[in-house]
Amino acid sequence: MKHFLAHCRRFVEAQSAPLTHGIRSLAKDASGVSAVEFALLLPVMVTLYLGTVEISQGIAADRKVSLTARTVADLVSQVSSINNTDMTNSLGATATVMAPYSSAKLQVTVSSVKIDANGNATIDWSDTLNSSARAKGSSVTLPNALKVANSYLIWSEVTYSYTLTIGYLISGTLNLKDQIYMRPRLSDAVARTSS
C-alpha cells in the first residue's frame, strides 16, 4: 500500500508540473502590461489635456476682456473732448484688442460719471458698442475711494460671451466681464460733442 501511495503521489506531481510551470511563466510575462496600463490611463490623459486647453483658452479670453476695458477707458480719458468719429474709433479698437476672439460677442459701454459736491454719482454721457448706453442722469454706485467731490470719472464696462473651444469638460457659454474707472487726464471732464 505504501508503494501504491508513493506511486500516486509521483504521478500527481508529474501531471501538475506543467500546470504550475504555466502559471509561473504567465506571472513572469510582462509583454502586455504596457498596453493594459496605456488603455487604463488614456482617458485620464485625454481629459487632462483637453481640460488644460479649455482652461488656457478661457483665461486668455478673460485677459482680453480686461485689456479691452482698460484700453477703451485709457483712450477716452486721454482727451478733453470726444466727438462721434473719435468715439467710433475708440470703440472700434476693441476688435483689435480682442483678436483672435470674435468681437461680435463683445459688449462695450463707456460712460462719463459726474460726482457732485455731496458725493452722488450720475451718468454725464454714455456710448456703447453692441449694447445699450446708460441713461444720462442715472445714478451710479461707486466704491467709496472713488467718490471725490466735484470730479469726473471715465467708466468702461466690457462683457464677452465666450463659447468654449472644445466643450469637453464644461459646455455652454461663459459670460466674462470686467470694468475699470479712470480719471480724465487733460481736463477735469471729457466733454462729449457730436462733431
C-alpha positions, 0 to 999 in steps of 0.5 A, a space after each residue: 500500500 505504501 508503494 501504491 501511495 508513493 506511486 500516486 503521489 509521483 504521478 500527481 506531481 508529474 501531471 501538475 508540473 506543467 500546470 504550475 510551470 504555466 502559471 509561473 511563466 504567465 506571472 513572469 510575462 510582462 509583454 502586455 502590461 504596457 498596453 493594459 496600463 496605456 488603455 487604463 490611463 488614456 482617458 485620464 490623459 485625454 481629459 487632462 489635456 483637453 481640460 488644460 486647453 479649455 482652461 488656457 483658452 478661457 483665461 486668455 479670453 478673460 485677459 482680453 476682456 480686461 485689456 479691452 476695458 482698460 484700453 477703451 477707458 485709457 483712450 477716452 480719458 486721454 482727451 478733453 473732448 470726444 466727438 462721434 468719429 473719435 468715439 467710433 474709433 475708440 470703440 472700434 479698437 476693441 476688435 483689435 484688442 480682442 483678436 483672435 476672439 470674435 468681437 461680435 460677442 463683445 459688449 462695450 459701454 463707456 460712460 462719463 460719471 459726474 460726482 457732485 459736491 455731496 458725493 452722488 454719482 450720475 451718468 454725464 454721457 454714455 456710448 456703447 458698442 453692441 449694447 445699450 448706453 446708460 441713461 444720462 442722469 442715472 445714478 451710479 454706485 461707486 466704491 467709496 475711494 472713488 467718490 471725490 467731490 466735484 470730479 469726473 470719472 471715465 467708466 468702461 464696462 466690457 462683457 464677452 460671451 465666450 463659447 468654449 473651444 472644445 466643450 469637453 469638460 464644461 459646455 455652454 457659454 461663459 459670460 466674462 466681464 470686467 470694468 475699470 474707472 479712470 480719471 480724465 487726464 487733460 481736463 477735469 471732464 471729457 466733454 462729449 460733442 457730436 462733431 
